[in-house]
Amino acid sequence: MTELSRIWRETEYRYNLIGFRCKNCGRTYFPPRDICPYCHRESIGKMEKVKLSGNGEILSYSIVHDSSPAFKREIPYVMALIKLDEGPSITAQVVDCNPDEVDIGRRVHMVFRKIREDGKNGIIEYGYKFRLD
């Protein structure tokens, strides 16, 4: 294992969904922020890292039909607005399901999936996506 691949795997944000919680008002944000947009100055120095569970529910979604070669294996695919149990809402792809199974209010959980590969021997990039519960 090369030094670069070890550093890549050991990066805290690489395989975890990390947000920040304001110690002043208790709101949680993703992606992480240095200052709470609600408390403003009162939150400076009071933002703490929090590992998000990756569990949530679908608020809204769209079924994408893209005929470009880049998405040929995945069409149609589902993009959803997901409200995490901790509070933040994020946009992500819902995978490993039939688009007809997706509905507003459905519970989902985060999974990591391969996003792309930098050549045959390059770094493989992973990202978060969601699956239906």
C-alpha positions in Angstrom: 0.0 0.0 0.0 1.4 3.4 -0.9 1.5 6.3 1.5 -1.0 8.2 -0.7 -3.6 5.5 -0.6 -3.2 5.1 3.2 -3.7 8.9 3.7 -6.7 8.7 1.4 -8.4 5.9 3.4 -7.6 7.4 6.8 -9.1 10.9 6.0 -11.9 11.3 8.4 -14.3 12.8 5.9 -13.6 10.1 3.2 -15.9 7.4 4.4 -18.1 9.2 7.0 -20.9 11.8 6.7 -19.5 14.5 8.9 -21.5 17.6 9.8 -21.1 20.4 12.4 -23.4 21.1 15.3 -23.7 24.6 16.8 -23.1 24.4 20.6 -25.0 27.6 20.9 -28.4 26.7 19.3 -28.0 22.9 18.7 -28.7 23.1 14.9 -26.7 20.6 12.8 -25.4 21.4 9.3 -24.0 19.5 6.3 -21.7 20.2 4.7 -19.7 21.4 7.7 -19.6 25.2 8.4 -17.4 27.4 10.6 -20.2 29.7 11.6 -23.9 28.9 12.3 -26.1 30.8 9.8 -28.7 31.2 12.5 -26.5 32.3 15.5 -23.9 34.1 13.4 -21.3 35.7 15.8 -22.4 33.8 18.8 -21.4 30.5 17.2 -17.8 31.5 16.5 -15.6 28.8 18.1 -18.7 26.8 19.1 -19.1 24.5 16.1 -18.4 20.8 16.8 -17.9 17.9 14.4 -20.7 15.3 14.5 -20.8 12.0 12.6 -24.2 11.9 11.0 -26.1 8.6 11.0 -26.9 8.7 7.3 -30.6 7.8 8.0 -33.4 10.0 6.8 -36.5 10.3 4.6 -37.2 11.5 1.1 -38.7 15.0 1.0 -38.8 15.2 -2.8 -37.3 13.3 -5.8 -36.9 13.3 -9.5 -36.5 10.4 -11.9 -33.8 11.3 -14.4 -33.8 9.9 -18.0 -30.5 10.9 -19.5 -29.4 9.2 -22.7 -25.8 10.4 -22.6 -23.2 7.6 -22.7 -21.9 8.5 -19.2 -25.2 7.4 -17.6 -26.2 4.6 -20.0 -25.9 1.9 -17.3 -27.9 3.9 -14.8 -30.9 5.2 -16.6 -33.4 6.0 -15.3 -32.0 7.0 -12.0 -33.4 8.8 -8.9 -32.1 12.0 -7.4 -33.7 12.9 -4.1 -33.8 15.7 -1.5 -33.3 13.8 1.8 -33.9 15.1 5.3 -31.4 13.5 7.6 -32.6 12.4 11.1 -30.2 15.0 12.6 -31.8 17.9 10.6 -29.8 18.8 7.5 -31.3 18.2 4.0 -29.0 16.9 1.3 -29.4 16.0 -2.4 -28.2 12.5 -3.4 -28.8 9.7 -5.7 -31.1 6.8 -4.5 -29.6 3.5 -5.8 -30.3 -0.2 -5.9 -34.1 0.2 -6.4 -36.7 0.4 -9.1 -37.7 4.1 -9.5 -41.3 3.1 -9.1 -40.5 2.1 -5.4 -39.4 5.6 -4.5 -41.9 7.9 -2.8 -42.0 11.0 -0.6 -41.7 10.0 3.0 -39.8 6.7 2.3 -37.0 6.0 4.8 -33.5 5.7 3.4 -30.0 5.0 4.6 -26.6 6.1 3.3 -24.3 3.8 1.4 -20.9 4.5 -0.2 -20.6 3.7 -3.9 -17.9 4.1 -6.5 -18.2 7.4 -8.3 -15.3 7.1 -10.7 -11.9 5.7 -11.3 -8.8 7.6 -12.3 -7.6 5.1 -14.9 -6.9 1.4 -14.5 -4.4 1.8 -11.7 -5.5 5.2 -10.3 -7.4 6.2 -7.3 -11.0 5.1 -7.0 -13.3 7.8 -5.8 -16.3 7.0 -3.6 -19.2 9.1 -2.6 -22.4 8.8 -0.6 -25.6 7.7 -2.1 -28.8 6.3 -0.4 -30.8 3.1 -0.5 -34.4 2.5 0.5 -35.0 0.9 3.9 
